[in-house]
Amino acid sequence: MIPEGCPACAADLPVRVTAAGPSGVCKHCGWMGRPVITVTHRGLRVTYEGAAA
């Protein structure tokens, strides 16, 4: 679970990581996507391909 991780509505985003990679589906708005998870010296960094602020 990524707190406030949905890029569409900022709801908590459940993420499942499998051999095929991470995937997330927002239970609030229905957004579906594949977050990119990178390990850094501060912990995990989560980004979304194609997302613009």
Predicted model as a PDB file, atoms N, CA, C, CB and O in Angstrom, pLDDT in the B-factor column:
MODEL        1                                                                  
ATOM      1  N   MET A   1       0.848  -1.170   0.000  1.00 88.00           N  
ATOM      2  CA  MET A   1       0.000   0.000   0.000  1.00 88.00           C  
ATOM      3  C   MET A   1       0.895   1.234   0.000  1.00 88.00           C  
ATOM      4  CB  MET A   1      -0.966  -0.003   1.220  1.00 88.00           C  
ATOM      5  O   MET A   1       1.769   1.375   0.856  1.00 88.00           O  
ATOM      6  N   ILE A   2       0.676   2.116  -0.951  1.00 87.00           N  
ATOM      7  CA  ILE A   2       1.404   3.378  -1.015  1.00 87.00           C  
ATOM      8  C   ILE A   2       0.444   4.473  -0.564  1.00 87.00           C  
ATOM      9  CB  ILE A   2       1.963   3.658  -2.466  1.00 87.00           C  
ATOM     10  O   ILE A   2      -0.523   4.771  -1.264  1.00 87.00           O  
ATOM     11  N   PRO A   3       0.701   5.083   0.607  1.00 89.00           N  
ATOM     12  CA  PRO A   3      -0.190   6.145   1.078  1.00 89.00           C  
ATOM     13  C   PRO A   3      -0.235   7.309   0.093  1.00 89.00           C  
ATOM     14  CB  PRO A   3       0.258   6.643   2.455  1.00 89.00           C  
ATOM     15  O   PRO A   3       0.806   7.808  -0.335  1.00 89.00           O  
ATOM     16  N   GLU A   4      -1.433   7.734  -0.262  1.00 89.00           N  
ATOM     17  CA  GLU A   4      -1.659   8.838  -1.196  1.00 89.00           C  
ATOM     18  C   GLU A   4      -0.898   8.633  -2.500  1.00 89.00           C  
ATOM     19  CB  GLU A   4      -1.248  10.161  -0.559  1.00 89.00           C  
ATOM     20  O   GLU A   4      -0.378   9.593  -3.070  1.00 89.00           O  
ATOM     21  N   GLY A   5      -0.827   7.381  -2.982  1.00 87.00           N  
ATOM     22  CA  GLY A   5      -0.019   7.049  -4.145  1.00 87.00           C  
ATOM     23  C   GLY A   5      -0.705   7.095  -5.486  1.00 87.00           C  
ATOM     24  O   GLY A   5      -0.040   6.982  -6.515  1.00 87.00           O  
ATOM     25  N   CYS A   6      -2.026   7.258  -5.511  1.00 89.00           N  
ATOM     26  CA  CYS A   6      -2.717   7.296  -6.803  1.00 89.00           C  
ATOM     27  C   CYS A   6      -2.435   8.632  -7.493  1.00 89.00           C  
ATOM     28  CB  CYS A   6      -4.254   7.085  -6.620  1.00 89.00           C  
ATOM     29  O   CYS A   6      -2.698   9.687  -6.916  1.00 89.00           O  
ATOM     30  N   PRO A   7      -1.901   8.601  -8.721  1.00 88.00           N  
ATOM     31  CA  PRO A   7      -1.612   9.860  -9.414  1.00 88.00           C  
ATOM     32  C   PRO A   7      -2.870  10.573  -9.907  1.00 88.00           C  
ATOM     33  CB  PRO A   7      -0.695   9.599 -10.585  1.00 88.00           C  
ATOM     34  O   PRO A   7      -2.809  11.754 -10.248  1.00 88.00           O  
ATOM     35  N   ALA A   8      -4.000   9.886  -9.950  1.00 90.00           N  
ATOM     36  CA  ALA A   8      -5.234  10.500 -10.439  1.00 90.00           C  
ATOM     37  C   ALA A   8      -6.036  11.183  -9.331  1.00 90.00           C  
ATOM     38  CB  ALA A   8      -6.093   9.455 -11.112  1.00 90.00           C  
ATOM     39  O   ALA A   8      -6.554  12.283  -9.525  1.00 90.00           O  
ATOM     40  N   CYS A   9      -6.140  10.518  -8.149  1.00 94.00           N  
ATOM     41  CA  CYS A   9      -7.009  11.065  -7.104  1.00 94.00           C  
ATOM     42  C   CYS A   9      -6.337  11.195  -5.740  1.00 94.00           C  
ATOM     43  CB  CYS A   9      -8.221  10.206  -6.967  1.00 94.00           C  
ATOM     44  O   CYS A   9      -6.963  11.657  -4.787  1.00 94.00           O  
ATOM     45  N   ALA A  10      -5.072  10.793  -5.636  1.00 92.00           N  
ATOM     46  CA  ALA A  10      -4.278  10.880  -4.405  1.00 92.00           C  
ATOM     47  C   ALA A  10      -4.785   9.981  -3.281  1.00 92.00           C  
ATOM     48  CB  ALA A  10      -4.256  12.299  -3.923  1.00 92.00           C  
ATOM     49  O   ALA A  10      -4.473  10.220  -2.115  1.00 92.00           O  
ATOM     50  N   ALA A  11      -5.559   8.954  -3.613  1.00 94.00           N  
ATOM     51  CA  ALA A  11      -5.988   7.979  -2.609  1.00 94.00           C  
ATOM     52  C   ALA A  11      -4.848   6.981  -2.366  1.00 94.00           C  
ATOM     53  CB  ALA A  11      -7.294   7.238  -3.067  1.00 94.00           C  
ATOM     54  O   ALA A  11      -3.888   6.924  -3.134  1.00 94.00           O  
ATOM     55  N   ASP A  12      -4.966   6.200  -1.293  1.00 94.00           N  
ATOM     56  CA  ASP A  12      -3.993   5.150  -1.038  1.00 94.00           C  
ATOM     57  C   ASP A  12      -4.042   4.151  -2.192  1.00 94.00           C  
ATOM     58  CB  ASP A  12      -4.267   4.446   0.327  1.00 94.00           C  
ATOM     59  O   ASP A  12      -5.117   3.780  -2.661  1.00 94.00           O  
ATOM     60  N   LEU A  13      -2.861   3.722  -2.643  1.00 91.00           N  
ATOM     61  CA  LEU A  13      -2.771   2.855  -3.820  1.00 91.00           C  
ATOM     62  C   LEU A  13      -2.219   1.488  -3.442  1.00 91.00           C  
ATOM     63  CB  LEU A  13      -1.891   3.499  -4.901  1.00 91.00           C  
ATOM     64  O   LEU A  13      -1.052   1.379  -3.065  1.00 91.00           O  
ATOM     65  N   PRO A  14      -3.050   0.429  -3.538  1.00 93.00           N  
ATOM     66  CA  PRO A  14      -2.528  -0.911  -3.312  1.00 93.00           C  
ATOM     67  C   PRO A  14      -1.673  -1.329  -4.506  1.00 93.00           C  
ATOM     68  CB  PRO A  14      -3.681  -1.922  -3.080  1.00 93.00           C  
ATOM     69  O   PRO A  14      -2.091  -1.192  -5.655  1.00 93.00           O  
ATOM     70  N   VAL A  15      -0.479  -1.836  -4.227  1.00 91.00           N  
ATOM     71  CA  VAL A  15       0.449  -2.257  -5.284  1.00 91.00           C  
ATOM     72  C   VAL A  15       0.831  -3.703  -5.053  1.00 91.00           C  
ATOM     73  CB  VAL A  15       1.718  -1.354  -5.319  1.00 91.00           C  
ATOM     74  O   VAL A  15       1.138  -4.105  -3.931  1.00 91.00           O  
ATOM     75  N   ARG A  16       0.812  -4.477  -6.114  1.00 91.00           N  
ATOM     76  CA  ARG A  16       1.238  -5.870  -6.049  1.00 91.00           C  
ATOM     77  C   ARG A  16       2.487  -6.011  -6.896  1.00 91.00           C  
ATOM     78  CB  ARG A  16       0.112  -6.842  -6.534  1.00 91.00           C  
ATOM     79  O   ARG A  16       2.536  -5.538  -8.031  1.00 91.00           O  
ATOM     80  N   VAL A  17       3.505  -6.668  -6.335  1.00 88.00           N  
ATOM     81  CA  VAL A  17       4.759  -6.889  -7.053  1.00 88.00           C  
ATOM     82  C   VAL A  17       4.890  -8.380  -7.326  1.00 88.00           C  
ATOM     83  CB  VAL A  17       5.990  -6.353  -6.241  1.00 88.00           C  
ATOM     84  O   VAL A  17       4.907  -9.191  -6.401  1.00 88.00           O  
ATOM     85  N   THR A  18       4.982  -8.733  -8.608  1.00 89.00           N  
ATOM     86  CA  THR A  18       5.138 -10.121  -9.031  1.00 89.00           C  
ATOM     87  C   THR A  18       6.378 -10.224  -9.909  1.00 89.00           C  
ATOM     88  CB  THR A  18       3.871 -10.628  -9.790  1.00 89.00           C  
ATOM     89  O   THR A  18       7.102  -9.244 -10.084  1.00 89.00           O  
ATOM     90  N   ALA A  19       6.620 -11.394 -10.453  1.00 90.00           N  
ATOM     91  CA  ALA A  19       7.756 -11.586 -11.356  1.00 90.00           C  
ATOM     92  C   ALA A  19       7.616 -10.722 -12.611  1.00 90.00           C  
ATOM     93  CB  ALA A  19       7.882 -13.067 -11.746  1.00 90.00           C  
ATOM     94  O   ALA A  19       8.619 -10.366 -13.230  1.00 90.00           O  
ATOM     95  N   ALA A  20       6.386 -10.383 -12.990  1.00 88.00           N  
ATOM     96  CA  ALA A  20       6.145  -9.534 -14.164  1.00 88.00           C  
ATOM     97  C   ALA A  20       6.363  -8.061 -13.852  1.00 88.00           C  
ATOM     98  CB  ALA A  20       4.728  -9.744 -14.686  1.00 88.00           C  
ATOM     99  O   ALA A  20       6.382  -7.234 -14.764  1.00 88.00           O  
ATOM    100  N   GLY A  21       6.528  -7.716 -12.568  1.00 87.00           N  
ATOM    101  CA  GLY A  21       6.742  -6.329 -12.174  1.00 87.00           C  
ATOM    102  C   GLY A  21       5.598  -5.822 -11.314  1.00 87.00           C  
ATOM    103  O   GLY A  21       4.629  -6.544 -11.078  1.00 87.00           O  
ATOM    104  N   PRO A  22       5.705  -4.582 -10.844  1.00 89.00           N  
ATOM    105  CA  PRO A  22       4.661  -4.018  -9.991  1.00 89.00           C  
ATOM    106  C   PRO A  22       3.439  -3.565 -10.796  1.00 89.00           C  
ATOM    107  CB  PRO A  22       5.218  -2.846  -9.195  1.00 89.00           C  
ATOM    108  O   PRO A  22       3.559  -3.142 -11.946  1.00 89.00           O  
ATOM    109  N   SER A  23       2.277  -3.661 -10.175  1.00 91.00           N  
ATOM    110  CA  SER A  23       1.064  -3.124 -10.785  1.00 91.00           C  
ATOM    111  C   SER A  23       0.171  -2.606  -9.671  1.00 91.00           C  
ATOM    112  CB  SER A  23       0.324  -4.203 -11.648  1.00 91.00           C  
ATOM    113  O   SER A  23       0.173  -3.131  -8.557  1.00 91.00           O  
ATOM    114  N   GLY A  24      -0.589  -1.573  -9.988  1.00 91.00           N  
ATOM    115  CA  GLY A  24      -1.463  -0.967  -8.995  1.00 91.00           C  
ATOM    116  C   GLY A  24      -2.828  -0.658  -9.572  1.00 91.00           C  
ATOM    117  O   GLY A  24      -2.959  -0.293 -10.740  1.00 91.00           O  
ATOM    118  N   VAL A  25      -3.849  -0.812  -8.732  1.00 93.00           N  
ATOM    119  CA  VAL A  25      -5.216  -0.469  -9.094  1.00 93.00           C  
ATOM    120  C   VAL A  25      -5.811   0.305  -7.934  1.00 93.00           C  
ATOM    121  CB  VAL A  25      -6.065  -1.744  -9.430  1.00 93.00           C  
ATOM    122  O   VAL A  25      -5.881  -0.200  -6.814  1.00 93.00           O  
ATOM    123  N   CYS A  26      -6.240   1.525  -8.199  1.00 93.00           N  
ATOM    124  CA  CYS A  26      -6.830   2.359  -7.165  1.00 93.00           C  
ATOM    125  C   CYS A  26      -8.256   1.894  -6.883  1.00 93.00           C  
ATOM    126  CB  CYS A  26      -6.811   3.847  -7.584  1.00 93.00           C  
ATOM    127  O   CYS A  26      -9.077   1.798  -7.796  1.00 93.00           O  
ATOM    128  N   LYS A  27      -8.543   1.610  -5.625  1.00 95.00           N  
ATOM    129  CA  LYS A  27      -9.887   1.183  -5.250  1.00 95.00           C  
ATOM    130  C   LYS A  27     -10.862   2.355  -5.193  1.00 95.00           C  
ATOM    131  CB  LYS A  27      -9.853   0.474  -3.906  1.00 95.00           C  
ATOM    132  O   LYS A  27     -12.076   2.153  -5.151  1.00 95.00           O  
ATOM    133  N   HIS A  28     -10.340   3.574  -5.191  1.00 95.00           N  
ATOM    134  CA  HIS A  28     -11.208   4.748  -5.099  1.00 95.00           C  
ATOM    135  C   HIS A  28     -11.696   5.213  -6.476  1.00 95.00           C  
ATOM    136  CB  HIS A  28     -10.471   5.886  -4.402  1.00 95.00           C  
ATOM    137  O   HIS A  28     -12.896   5.404  -6.676  1.00 95.00           O  
ATOM    138  N   CYS A  29     -10.765   5.397  -7.429  1.00 95.00           N  
ATOM    139  CA  CYS A  29     -11.157   5.938  -8.738  1.00 95.00           C  
ATOM    140  C   CYS A  29     -11.008   4.945  -9.887  1.00 95.00           C  
ATOM    141  CB  CYS A  29     -10.340   7.160  -9.040  1.00 95.00           C  
ATOM    142  O   CYS A  29     -11.483   5.211 -10.991  1.00 95.00           O  
ATOM    143  N   GLY A  30     -10.355   3.799  -9.648  1.00 93.00           N  
ATOM    144  CA  GLY A  30     -10.204   2.794 -10.695  1.00 93.00           C  
ATOM    145  C   GLY A  30      -8.970   2.943 -11.564  1.00 93.00           C  
ATOM    146  O   GLY A  30      -8.806   2.193 -12.526  1.00 93.00           O  
ATOM    147  N   TRP A  31      -8.087   3.907 -11.246  1.00 91.00           N  
ATOM    148  CA  TRP A  31      -6.864   4.079 -12.036  1.00 91.00           C  
ATOM    149  C   TRP A  31      -6.056   2.794 -12.002  1.00 91.00           C  
ATOM    150  CB  TRP A  31      -6.018   5.269 -11.505  1.00 91.00           C  
ATOM    151  O   TRP A  31      -5.904   2.184 -10.943  1.00 91.00           O  
ATOM    152  N   MET A  32      -5.532   2.373 -13.155  1.00 91.00           N  
ATOM    153  CA  MET A  32      -4.688   1.181 -13.230  1.00 91.00           C  
ATOM    154  C   MET A  32      -3.388   1.560 -13.905  1.00 91.00           C  
ATOM    155  CB  MET A  32      -5.398   0.024 -13.997  1.00 91.00           C  
ATOM    156  O   MET A  32      -3.380   2.300 -14.889  1.00 91.00           O  
ATOM    157  N   GLY A  33      -2.289   1.051 -13.376  1.00 90.00           N  
ATOM    158  CA  GLY A  33      -1.010   1.356 -13.988  1.00 90.00           C  
ATOM    159  C   GLY A  33       0.106   0.522 -13.412  1.00 90.00           C  
ATOM    160  O   GLY A  33      -0.096  -0.297 -12.515  1.00 90.00           O  
ATOM    161  N   ARG A  34       1.280   0.747 -13.943  1.00 89.00           N  
ATOM    162  CA  ARG A  34       2.473   0.036 -13.501  1.00 89.00           C  
ATOM    163  C   ARG A  34       3.465   1.043 -12.925  1.00 89.00           C  
ATOM    164  CB  ARG A  34       3.112  -0.767 -14.673  1.00 89.00           C  
ATOM    165  O   ARG A  34       4.216   1.673 -13.670  1.00 89.00           O  
ATOM    166  N   PRO A  35       3.470   1.196 -11.594  1.00 86.00           N  
ATOM    167  CA  PRO A  35       4.442   2.104 -10.999  1.00 86.00           C  
ATOM    168  C   PRO A  35       5.854   1.563 -11.172  1.00 86.00           C  
ATOM    169  CB  PRO A  35       4.134   2.323  -9.513  1.00 86.00           C  
ATOM    170  O   PRO A  35       6.062   0.352 -11.247  1.00 86.00           O  
ATOM    171  N   VAL A  36       6.817   2.466 -11.236  1.00 87.00           N  
ATOM    172  CA  VAL A  36       8.230   2.102 -11.313  1.00 87.00           C  
ATOM    173  C   VAL A  36       8.805   2.273  -9.909  1.00 87.00           C  
ATOM    174  CB  VAL A  36       9.012   2.985 -12.378  1.00 87.00           C  
ATOM    175  O   VAL A  36       8.799   3.376  -9.362  1.00 87.00           O  
ATOM    176  N   ILE A  37       9.298   1.184  -9.330  1.00 85.00           N  
ATOM    177  CA  ILE A  37       9.829   1.214  -7.972  1.00 85.00           C  
ATOM    178  C   ILE A  37      11.345   1.103  -8.046  1.00 85.00           C  
ATOM    179  CB  ILE A  37       9.224   0.068  -7.101  1.00 85.00           C  
ATOM    180  O   ILE A  37      11.881   0.156  -8.623  1.00 85.00           O  
ATOM    181  N   THR A  38      12.028   2.072  -7.459  1.00 88.00           N  
ATOM    182  CA  THR A  38      13.487   2.120  -7.456  1.00 88.00           C  
ATOM    183  C   THR A  38      13.975   2.165  -6.013  1.00 88.00           C  
ATOM    184  CB  THR A  38      14.012   3.348  -8.260  1.00 88.00           C  
ATOM    185  O   THR A  38      13.436   2.911  -5.196  1.00 88.00           O  
ATOM    186  N   VAL A  39      14.993   1.370  -5.699  1.00 91.00           N  
ATOM    187  CA  VAL A  39      15.578   1.389  -4.367  1.00 91.00           C  
ATOM    188  C   VAL A  39      16.635   2.489  -4.327  1.00 91.00           C  
ATOM    189  CB  VAL A  39      16.193  -0.003  -3.994  1.00 91.00           C  
ATOM    190  O   VAL A  39      17.534   2.522  -5.168  1.00 91.00           O  
ATOM    191  N   THR A  40      16.524   3.395  -3.341  1.00 93.00           N  
ATOM    192  CA  THR A  40      17.499   4.468  -3.160  1.00 93.00           C  
ATOM    193  C   THR A  40      18.093   4.363  -1.767  1.00 93.00           C  
ATOM    194  CB  THR A  40      16.849   5.863  -3.379  1.00 93.00           C  
ATOM    195  O   THR A  40      17.683   3.508  -0.982  1.00 93.00           O  
ATOM    196  N   HIS A  41      19.053   5.220  -1.450  1.00 94.00           N  
ATOM    197  CA  HIS A  41      19.661   5.203  -0.128  1.00 94.00           C  
ATOM    198  C   HIS A  41      18.688   5.680   0.952  1.00 94.00           C  
ATOM    199  CB  HIS A  41      20.911   6.068  -0.121  1.00 94.00           C  
ATOM    200  O   HIS A  41      18.936   5.470   2.139  1.00 94.00           O  
ATOM    201  N   ARG A  42      17.589   6.314   0.556  1.00 91.00           N  
ATOM    202  CA  ARG A  42      16.576   6.791   1.510  1.00 91.00           C  
ATOM    203  C   ARG A  42      15.369   5.853   1.611  1.00 91.00           C  
ATOM    204  CB  ARG A  42      16.104   8.181   1.109  1.00 91.00           C  
ATOM    205  O   ARG A  42      14.469   6.094   2.416  1.00 91.00           O  
ATOM    206  N   GLY A  43      15.343   4.798   0.812  1.00 90.00           N  
ATOM    207  CA  GLY A  43      14.205   3.870   0.812  1.00 90.00           C  
ATOM    208  C   GLY A  43      13.742   3.604  -0.606  1.00 90.00           C  
ATOM    209  O   GLY A  43      14.556   3.517  -1.525  1.00 90.00           O  
ATOM    210  N   LEU A  44      12.449   3.477  -0.782  1.00 83.00           N  
ATOM    211  CA  LEU A  44      11.882   3.217  -2.100  1.00 83.00           C  
ATOM    212  C   LEU A  44      11.381   4.510  -2.739  1.00 83.00           C  
ATOM    213  CB  LEU A  44      10.742   2.196  -2.000  1.00 83.00           C  
ATOM    214  O   LEU A  44      10.787   5.359  -2.075  1.00 83.00           O  
ATOM    215  N   ARG A  45      11.630   4.639  -4.027  1.00 85.00           N  
ATOM    216  CA  ARG A  45      11.120   5.776  -4.797  1.00 85.00           C  
ATOM    217  C   ARG A  45      10.118   5.212  -5.792  1.00 85.00           C  
ATOM    218  CB  ARG A  45      12.283   6.573  -5.527  1.00 85.00           C  
ATOM    219  O   ARG A  45      10.434   4.281  -6.532  1.00 85.00           O  
ATOM    220  N   VAL A  46       8.921   5.765  -5.813  1.00 83.00           N  
ATOM    221  CA  VAL A  46       7.869   5.311  -6.691  1.00 83.00           C  
ATOM    222  C   VAL A  46       7.565   6.401  -7.708  1.00 83.00           C  
ATOM    223  CB  VAL A  46       6.609   4.933  -5.891  1.00 83.00           C  
ATOM    224  O   VAL A  46       7.260   7.535  -7.337  1.00 83.00           O  
ATOM    225  N   THR A  47       7.648   6.059  -8.994  1.00 85.00           N  
ATOM    226  CA  THR A  47       7.326   6.998 -10.067  1.00 85.00           C  
ATOM    227  C   THR A  47       6.367   6.291 -11.039  1.00 85.00           C  
ATOM    228  CB  THR A  47       8.638   7.496 -10.810  1.00 85.00           C  
ATOM    229  O   THR A  47       6.164   5.079 -10.955  1.00 85.00           O  
ATOM    230  N   TYR A  48       5.793   7.054 -11.941  1.00 82.00           N  
ATOM    231  CA  TYR A  48       4.873   6.519 -12.917  1.00 82.00           C  
ATOM    232  C   TYR A  48       5.310   6.991 -14.290  1.00 82.00           C  
ATOM    233  CB  TYR A  48       3.419   6.945 -12.613  1.00 82.00           C  
ATOM    234  O   TYR A  48       5.486   8.190 -14.505  1.00 82.00           O  
ATOM    235  N   GLU A  49       5.488   6.063 -15.226  1.00 76.00           N  
ATOM    236  CA  GLU A  49       5.863   6.440 -16.587  1.00 76.00           C  
ATOM    237  C   GLU A  49       4.708   7.182 -17.231  1.00 76.00           C  
ATOM    238  CB  GLU A  49       6.252   5.196 -17.428  1.00 76.00           C  
ATOM    239  O   GLU A  49       3.551   6.780 -17.112  1.00 76.00           O  
ATOM    240  N   GLY A  50       5.028   8.251 -17.902  1.00 65.00           N  
ATOM    241  CA  GLY A  50       4.017   9.017 -18.609  1.00 65.00           C  
ATOM    242  C   GLY A  50       3.229   9.964 -17.737  1.00 65.00           C  
ATOM    243  O   GLY A  50       2.378  10.694 -18.245  1.00 65.00           O  
ATOM    244  N   ALA A  51       3.481   9.977 -16.448  1.00 53.00           N  
ATOM    245  CA  ALA A  51       2.740  10.887 -15.561  1.00 53.00           C  
ATOM    246  C   ALA A  51       3.390  12.253 -15.595  1.00 53.00           C  
ATOM    247  CB  ALA A  51       2.691  10.344 -14.103  1.00 53.00           C  
ATOM    248  O   ALA A  51       4.614  12.371 -15.532  1.00 53.00           O  
ATOM    249  N   ALA A  52       2.572  13.280 -15.696  1.00 51.00           N  
ATOM    250  CA  ALA A  52       3.074  14.639 -15.702  1.00 51.00           C  
ATOM    251  C   ALA A  52       2.409  15.420 -14.579  1.00 51.00           C  
ATOM    252  CB  ALA A  52       2.827  15.314 -17.067  1.00 51.00           C  
ATOM    253  O   ALA A  52       1.217  15.254 -14.318  1.00 51.00           O  
ATOM    254  N   ALA A  53       3.187  16.274 -13.914  1.00 46.00           N  
ATOM    255  CA  ALA A  53       2.630  17.062 -12.815  1.00 46.00           C  
ATOM    256  C   ALA A  53       2.110  18.382 -13.325  1.00 46.00           C  
ATOM    257  CB  ALA A  53       3.675  17.294 -11.727  1.00 46.00           C  
ATOM    258  O   ALA A  53       1.601  19.187 -12.545  1.00 46.00           O  
TER     259      ALA A  53                                                      
ENDMDL                                                                          
END                                                                             
